[in-house]
């Protein structure tokens, strides 16, 4: 990084030479003895810092006002006589960055130059950030975060899947094969999101991770999709109650400690229809959803991190025929 360029505007040659020695090796110094000469140099190629004298024969305050108009980010240090007791007020009035009272000492000069250069760096950074803010304001508002879809959902049309599940339940009743429905929910998710700075973004991330995790545990013929109120439906056709219970346990274990919800757990409500257990059992998609919802509530009321399901129907007794 090249050394800073310092312009010294001072009518006294000895003082200019002293400042050169103070800044030797730390800055590139150029000295002028007239106000107009300083303005011309700044207009041609502005330095990083201007050190200007304020005395009866050299009005550095007028120079500071002119230079600030030419280069707003220019660093300006005014040097006042030792007897000036209002240097702070006078330097502030002309928008100078710093002031010094003579006689000049090397540590004071070096510290002042370092301070105003740091101030200049911060000023430029603020201008840069302000420009970025204006660009962001000019951009159209972002679109709502789309509802994430995990690999377990093969299409964006949820209506199609719901119709598919309705038809599948009807087929299971007609052709006497078992089906199961799982309703999954993360425990105390709202409490967790309430503490986050970007709850909707975090919610979308969690949904995506849940769908991905569930899809890794189910078959191609199974269907998983987001459901109301941060819940997830998993429909398992041709699946008896015992098999659905195994899948349910795996899902609850898989969802414990997601990367985006590390200390979270999940609860699951299971509902099933198996005509082999009870040929007289009635079934509908709505009834399965209600049973799964009730089971999910029981699981969460019991502390969460578990699977709940309605009681298994008793197997029908076979009629026995006595011989002889």
C-alpha positions as CSV (number, residue, x, y, z in Angstrom):
1,X,0.0,0.0,0.0
2,X,1.6,3.4,-1.0
3,X,2.2,5.9,1.7
4,X,-0.4,8.7,2.1
5,X,0.1,12.0,0.3
6,X,0.3,15.0,2.6
7,X,0.1,18.6,1.4
8,X,1.6,21.2,3.8
9,X,0.3,24.7,3.3
10,X,2.6,26.9,5.5
11,X,4.3,30.2,4.7
12,X,7.3,29.4,7.0
13,X,10.0,27.3,5.3
14,X,11.5,26.1,8.7
15,X,8.1,24.8,9.8
16,X,7.6,23.0,6.4
17,X,11.0,21.4,6.8
18,X,10.2,20.3,10.3
19,X,7.0,18.6,9.1
20,X,8.9,16.9,6.4
21,X,11.2,15.4,8.9
22,X,8.4,14.4,11.2
23,X,6.6,12.5,8.3
24,X,9.8,11.2,6.6
25,X,9.3,7.5,5.7
26,X,5.6,7.6,6.7
27,X,4.1,9.9,4.1
28,X,4.9,11.6,0.8
29,X,5.1,15.3,1.6
30,X,4.6,18.3,-0.6
31,X,4.8,21.9,0.7
32,X,3.4,25.1,-0.6
33,X,3.6,28.7,0.8
34,X,0.5,30.3,-0.8
35,X,-3.2,29.7,-0.6
36,X,-3.8,29.8,-4.4
37,X,-1.0,27.3,-4.9
38,X,-2.6,24.8,-2.5
39,X,-6.0,25.1,-4.2
40,X,-4.4,24.4,-7.6
41,X,-2.7,21.3,-6.4
42,X,-5.8,19.9,-4.7
43,X,-7.9,20.7,-7.8
44,X,-5.3,18.9,-10.1
45,X,-4.7,15.8,-7.9
46,X,-6.1,15.8,-4.4
47,X,-3.7,14.6,-1.6
48,X,-4.9,12.4,1.3
49,X,-4.2,15.0,4.0
50,X,-3.8,18.8,4.1
51,X,-2.0,20.4,7.0
52,X,-2.7,24.2,6.8
53,X,-1.4,27.0,9.0
54,X,-3.7,29.6,10.6
55,X,-1.9,32.9,11.3
56,X,-2.1,36.6,10.6
57,X,-0.4,36.2,7.1
58,X,-2.0,32.8,6.2
59,X,-5.7,32.0,6.5
60,X,-5.8,28.3,6.7
61,X,-9.5,28.4,7.7
62,X,-10.5,30.0,4.4
63,X,-8.4,27.4,2.6
64,X,-10.2,24.6,4.5
65,X,-13.6,25.9,3.4
66,X,-12.5,26.0,-0.2
67,X,-10.8,22.6,-0.2
68,X,-13.8,20.9,1.5
69,X,-16.0,22.1,-1.4
70,X,-13.6,20.8,-3.9
71,X,-13.0,17.4,-2.2
72,X,-15.5,16.5,0.5
73,X,-13.6,13.5,1.7
74,X,-10.3,15.4,2.0
75,X,-8.6,15.2,5.5
76,X,-7.8,18.7,6.8
77,X,-5.6,19.5,9.9
78,X,-5.4,23.1,10.9
79,X,-2.3,24.4,12.9
80,X,-3.0,27.4,15.3
81,X,-0.6,29.6,17.2
82,X,0.2,28.5,20.8
83,X,-1.8,31.4,22.3
84,X,-5.0,30.4,20.5
85,X,-7.4,29.1,23.1
86,X,-10.4,28.6,20.9
87,X,-8.8,26.4,18.3
88,X,-11.3,23.6,18.8
89,X,-14.3,25.9,18.1
90,X,-12.6,27.6,15.2
91,X,-11.6,24.3,13.5
92,X,-15.1,22.9,14.0
93,X,-16.7,26.0,12.5
94,X,-14.9,25.4,9.2
95,X,-15.4,21.6,9.2
96,X,-11.8,20.7,9.7
97,X,-11.0,17.1,10.9
98,X,-8.4,18.0,13.4
99,X,-6.3,20.8,14.9
100,X,-2.9,21.4,16.5
101,X,-1.5,24.2,18.5
102,X,2.1,25.2,18.0
103,X,4.9,24.6,18.7
104,X,4.5,21.3,16.8
105,X,5.8,18.1,18.2
106,X,6.5,15.0,16.2
107,X,4.2,12.6,18.2
108,X,1.3,15.0,18.0
109,X,1.7,15.4,14.2
110,X,2.0,11.7,13.6
111,X,-1.0,10.9,15.8
112,X,-3.1,13.5,14.1
113,X,-2.3,12.3,10.6
114,X,-3.1,8.7,11.6
115,X,-6.4,9.8,13.2
116,X,-7.6,11.7,10.2
117,X,-6.6,9.0,7.8
118,X,-8.6,6.5,9.8
119,X,-11.5,9.0,9.8
120,X,-11.2,9.3,6.0
121,X,-11.3,5.5,5.7
122,X,-14.5,5.3,7.8
123,X,-16.0,8.2,5.9
124,X,-15.4,6.4,2.5
125,X,-16.8,3.2,3.9
126,X,-20.0,5.0,5.0
127,X,-20.4,6.5,1.6
128,X,-20.0,3.0,0.1
129,X,-22.6,1.5,2.4
130,X,-25.0,4.4,1.7
131,X,-24.6,3.7,-2.0
132,X,-25.4,0.0,-1.5
133,X,-28.5,0.9,0.6
134,X,-29.7,3.2,-2.2
135,X,-29.3,0.4,-4.8
136,X,-31.2,-2.0,-2.6
137,X,-34.0,0.6,-2.2
138,X,-34.2,0.9,-5.9
139,X,-34.7,-2.8,-6.4
140,X,-38.2,-4.4,-6.4
141,X,-39.2,-6.1,-3.2
142,X,-38.2,-9.8,-3.0
143,X,-40.7,-12.4,-3.8
144,X,-42.2,-14.4,-0.9
145,X,-40.1,-17.4,0.0
146,X,-41.6,-20.3,-2.0
147,X,-42.9,-23.3,-0.1
148,X,-40.0,-25.7,-0.1
149,X,-40.4,-29.1,-1.7
150,X,-38.3,-32.0,-0.7
151,X,-37.5,-35.0,-2.9
152,X,-40.4,-36.8,-1.3
153,X,-42.8,-34.6,-3.3
154,X,-42.7,-35.4,-7.0
155,X,-44.8,-32.4,-8.2
156,X,-45.8,-28.9,-7.1
157,X,-49.5,-29.7,-7.4
158,X,-50.6,-30.6,-3.9
159,X,-54.2,-30.8,-5.1
160,X,-53.2,-33.7,-7.3
161,X,-51.6,-35.6,-4.4
162,X,-54.6,-35.1,-2.1
163,X,-56.9,-36.4,-4.9
164,X,-54.4,-39.3,-5.3
165,X,-54.6,-40.2,-1.6
166,X,-58.4,-40.0,-1.6
167,X,-58.6,-42.4,-4.6
168,X,-56.0,-44.7,-3.0
169,X,-58.0,-44.9,0.2
170,X,-61.0,-45.9,-1.8
171,X,-59.0,-48.6,-3.7
172,X,-57.7,-50.0,-0.4
173,X,-61.2,-50.5,0.8
174,X,-62.4,-52.0,-2.5
175,X,-59.4,-54.3,-3.0
176,X,-58.8,-55.0,0.7
177,X,-55.2,-53.9,1.1
178,X,-53.9,-51.9,4.1
179,X,-52.9,-48.2,4.0
180,X,-51.4,-45.9,6.7
181,X,-51.2,-42.2,7.2
182,X,-48.5,-40.4,9.2
183,X,-48.9,-36.9,10.5
184,X,-45.5,-35.4,11.5
185,X,-44.8,-32.1,13.4
186,X,-41.7,-30.7,15.1
187,X,-42.1,-30.1,18.8
188,X,-42.1,-26.5,20.1
189,X,-41.2,-25.1,16.7
190,X,-43.0,-21.8,17.2
191,X,-41.1,-21.1,20.4
192,X,-37.8,-21.7,18.6
193,X,-38.7,-19.5,15.7
194,X,-39.8,-16.7,18.0
195,X,-36.2,-16.3,19.1
196,X,-34.8,-16.2,15.6
197,X,-34.0,-12.9,13.8
198,X,-35.3,-14.2,10.5
199,X,-38.1,-16.6,11.4
200,X,-39.6,-17.1,8.0
201,X,-36.3,-17.8,6.4
202,X,-35.5,-20.3,9.2
203,X,-38.9,-21.9,8.8
204,X,-38.3,-22.4,5.1
205,X,-34.9,-24.0,5.8
206,X,-36.4,-26.3,8.3
207,X,-39.2,-27.4,6.0
208,X,-36.8,-28.2,3.3
209,X,-34.7,-30.3,5.7
210,X,-37.7,-32.1,7.0
211,X,-38.9,-33.1,3.6
212,X,-35.5,-34.2,2.6
213,X,-35.1,-36.3,5.7
214,X,-38.5,-38.0,5.3
215,X,-38.0,-38.7,1.6
216,X,-34.9,-40.7,2.5
217,X,-36.9,-43.1,4.6
218,X,-39.9,-43.8,2.4
219,X,-40.5,-45.9,-0.8
220,X,-41.1,-44.5,-4.3
221,X,-44.8,-45.4,-4.1
222,X,-45.2,-43.5,-0.8
223,X,-46.2,-39.8,-0.8
224,X,-44.9,-37.1,1.5
225,X,-46.0,-33.4,1.4
226,X,-46.2,-30.3,3.6
227,X,-49.5,-30.0,5.4
228,X,-51.2,-27.2,7.4
229,X,-49.5,-25.4,10.3
230,X,-45.9,-26.8,9.8
231,X,-47.1,-30.4,9.7
232,X,-46.2,-33.1,7.1
233,X,-48.4,-35.9,5.7
234,X,-46.8,-39.2,4.8
235,X,-49.2,-41.6,3.0
236,X,-48.1,-45.3,2.8
237,X,-50.2,-47.4,0.5
238,X,-50.0,-51.3,0.8
239,X,-48.6,-50.9,4.3
240,X,-49.9,-52.7,7.3
241,X,-49.9,-51.1,10.8
242,X,-46.7,-52.8,12.0
243,X,-44.8,-51.6,8.9
244,X,-46.1,-48.1,9.3
245,X,-45.0,-48.1,12.9
246,X,-41.5,-49.0,11.9
247,X,-41.4,-46.1,9.4
248,X,-42.8,-43.7,12.0
249,X,-40.2,-44.6,14.6
250,X,-37.4,-44.0,12.0
251,X,-38.9,-40.6,11.0
252,X,-39.0,-39.4,14.6
253,X,-35.4,-40.4,15.2
254,X,-34.3,-38.9,11.9
255,X,-35.9,-35.6,12.6
256,X,-34.3,-35.3,16.1
257,X,-31.5,-32.7,15.8
258,X,-31.9,-31.3,12.3
259,X,-29.0,-29.0,11.3
260,X,-31.3,-26.0,11.3
261,X,-33.1,-27.2,14.5
262,X,-30.4,-28.9,16.4
263,X,-32.1,-29.4,19.8
264,X,-35.5,-30.0,18.3
265,X,-37.6,-33.2,18.3
266,X,-40.5,-34.5,16.4
267,X,-43.8,-36.1,17.2
268,X,-45.9,-38.3,15.0
269,X,-49.5,-39.4,14.8
270,X,-50.3,-42.7,13.0
271,X,-53.6,-43.8,11.5
272,X,-54.2,-46.9,9.5
273,X,-56.8,-49.0,7.7
274,X,-56.4,-52.8,7.4
275,X,-59.4,-54.7,6.1
276,X,-57.5,-57.9,7.0
277,X,-57.9,-57.1,10.7
278,X,-61.5,-55.9,10.5
279,X,-63.5,-56.3,7.2
280,X,-66.3,-54.2,8.7
281,X,-64.1,-51.2,9.4
282,X,-65.1,-48.1,7.6
283,X,-62.4,-45.8,6.2
284,X,-62.1,-42.4,4.5
285,X,-59.2,-40.0,3.9
286,X,-60.8,-37.5,6.2
287,X,-61.2,-40.0,9.0
288,X,-57.5,-41.1,8.7
289,X,-56.4,-37.4,8.9
290,X,-58.6,-36.9,12.1
291,X,-57.2,-40.0,13.7
292,X,-53.6,-39.1,12.9
293,X,-54.2,-35.5,14.2
294,X,-55.6,-36.8,17.5
295,X,-52.7,-39.2,17.9
296,X,-50.2,-36.4,17.1
297,X,-51.8,-34.2,19.8
298,X,-51.6,-37.0,22.3
299,X,-47.9,-37.5,21.5
300,X,-47.1,-33.8,21.9
301,X,-49.2,-33.5,25.1
302,X,-47.2,-36.4,26.5
303,X,-43.9,-34.5,26.0
304,X,-43.2,-35.1,22.4
305,X,-40.4,-37.0,20.6
306,X,-42.7,-40.0,20.2
307,X,-45.2,-41.8,18.0
308,X,-48.8,-42.3,19.0
309,X,-51.6,-44.2,17.3
310,X,-55.2,-45.4,18.0
311,X,-55.6,-48.7,19.6
312,X,-55.3,-51.7,17.3
313,X,-58.7,-53.2,16.4
314,X,-59.1,-56.7,17.8
315,X,-58.9,-59.5,15.3
316,X,-62.3,-61.0,14.5
317,X,-63.0,-64.4,16.0
318,X,-63.4,-67.3,13.6
319,X,-66.4,-69.5,14.0
320,X,-65.5,-73.0,15.1
321,X,-67.5,-75.9,13.8
322,X,-67.6,-79.0,16.0
323,X,-67.3,-82.4,14.2
324,X,-68.8,-85.6,15.4
